[in-house]
Amino acid sequence: MFSITVRDHLMIAHSFRGEVFGPAQRLHGATFLVDATFRRAELDDDNIVVDIGLATQELGGVVSELNYRNLDNEPDFANTNTSTEFLAKVIADRLAERVHKGALGEGARGLSGITVTLHESHIAWASYERGL
């Protein structure tokens, strides 16, 4: 399996419901390093997984939809604990939509999957992996 990874970052505010979250139940900020990994079994006709420039551009577009937002105020996330794991899935699903619409080029139609990893710090991160 071949893969490439592109990176961006995301700054949000949010709060959580539930005793398990302790002090994070209060409004707080979070900054994530965002890695998006694109996979395929065979390289395309240009011997690449996907155009890195387009992958970087599209990840940036997805991240910009969330960046500098209080997620508690976003209608898409009403009554939702926007955990790191949940946000990794949101980003992966939005990238998958862009792949299906052709935003990463025709060669991207041969991708088999995407993994998005959100790094909360140098010692903790969460990922979501999905097929295409």
C-alpha positions in Angstrom: 0.0 0.0 0.0 1.3 3.4 -1.0 0.5 6.6 1.0 1.3 10.3 1.1 0.5 12.6 4.1 -0.1 16.3 4.0 -0.3 18.6 7.1 -2.2 21.7 8.3 -3.3 23.0 11.7 -6.6 23.9 13.3 -7.6 26.2 16.1 -11.0 25.9 17.7 -13.0 26.6 20.8 -15.5 24.2 22.3 -16.9 22.6 25.4 -18.1 19.1 26.4 -21.0 17.7 28.2 -20.5 14.8 30.6 -18.6 14.2 33.8 -15.9 12.2 32.0 -14.6 15.5 30.6 -14.0 17.2 34.0 -12.8 20.8 33.5 -13.1 20.5 29.7 -16.9 20.9 30.2 -16.1 24.6 30.3 -15.4 26.5 27.1 -11.8 26.1 26.2 -9.5 26.3 23.1 -7.7 23.6 21.3 -5.0 23.7 18.6 -4.5 20.6 16.5 -1.9 19.5 14.1 -3.9 17.8 11.3 -2.4 15.0 9.1 -4.3 13.6 6.2 -2.9 10.4 4.7 -4.2 9.2 1.3 -3.7 5.5 0.4 -3.8 3.4 -2.7 -2.6 -0.1 -3.7 -1.0 0.9 -7.0 0.5 4.2 -8.1 -1.4 6.2 -10.8 -0.2 6.7 -14.4 2.2 9.5 -13.1 3.6 7.1 -10.4 2.1 9.1 -7.6 -0.5 8.4 -4.9 -2.2 11.8 -5.5 -1.1 15.3 -6.4 0.4 16.6 -3.1 -0.4 20.2 -4.1 -4.1 19.4 -4.6 -4.2 17.3 -1.4 -2.6 20.2 0.6 -5.0 22.7 -1.0 -8.1 20.6 -0.2 -7.1 19.8 3.3 -6.6 23.6 3.8 -10.1 24.2 2.5 -11.6 21.7 4.9 -9.7 23.0 7.8 -10.6 26.6 7.0 -14.3 25.7 7.4 -13.6 24.9 11.1 -10.7 27.2 11.9 -11.1 29.9 14.5 -14.6 28.8 15.3 -16.4 28.1 18.5 -17.8 24.7 17.5 -20.5 25.0 20.2 -22.1 27.7 18.0 -21.9 25.8 14.7 -25.3 24.3 13.7 -23.6 21.2 12.2 -22.4 20.3 15.7 -25.4 21.2 17.8 -25.6 19.0 20.9 -22.5 17.1 19.9 -19.3 16.6 21.9 -16.7 17.6 19.3 -14.0 15.3 20.6 -10.7 14.9 18.8 -11.9 11.6 17.4 -15.2 13.1 16.2 -13.4 16.0 14.5 -11.0 13.5 12.8 -14.0 11.8 11.2 -15.6 15.1 10.1 -12.4 16.1 8.3 -11.9 12.7 6.7 -15.5 12.6 5.5 -15.3 16.1 4.1 -12.0 15.2 2.3 -13.7 12.1 0.9 -16.5 14.3 -0.5 -13.9 16.4 -2.3 -12.2 13.3 -3.7 -15.6 12.0 -5.0 -16.3 15.4 -6.6 -12.9 15.4 -8.4 -11.3 18.2 -6.5 -8.1 16.2 -6.1 -7.9 15.3 -9.8 -8.9 12.3 -11.9 -6.0 10.3 -10.5 -7.4 10.5 -7.0 -10.4 8.3 -8.1 -8.0 5.4 -7.6 -7.5 6.1 -3.9 -8.6 3.4 -1.5 -8.7 5.3 1.7 -8.0 8.3 3.9 -6.7 8.6 7.5 -7.0 11.8 9.4 -4.9 12.3 12.5 -5.4 15.2 14.9 -2.5 15.7 17.2 -3.6 17.4 20.5 0.0 17.6 21.7 3.3 15.8 21.3 2.0 13.0 23.5 -1.7 12.5 22.5 -3.5 12.2 19.2 -6.5 10.5 17.6 -7.2 9.2 14.1 -10.1 8.2 11.9 -9.6 5.9 8.9 -12.1 5.4 6.2 -12.3 3.8 2.8 -13.2 5.5 -0.5 
